[in-house]
Amino acid sequence: MSDPARSEALNSIPLSRFGDVTEIADAAVFLATNKYANNCVLNLDGGLSAV
């Protein structure tokens, strides 16, 4: 990703940072192991979908 594109992307994310690998992994583990949740969508977007 070019520096201008990276800056533009970061400016659009309310937390002003990209997700960490462990944050994505935690969500994947939750989806893979939770027996009660089904057909759920996790928005891992730093709050962008809440704006």
Residue pairs with C-beta under 8 A, 6 or more apart in sequence:
1 9
9 18
10 16
10 17
10 18
12 48
13 45
13 46
13 47
13 48
14 46
14 47
14 48
14 50
14 51
15 46
15 47
16 46
17 46
18 46
19 44
19 46
23 44
24 44
27 42
27 44
30 37
30 42
31 37
31 40
31 42
43 49
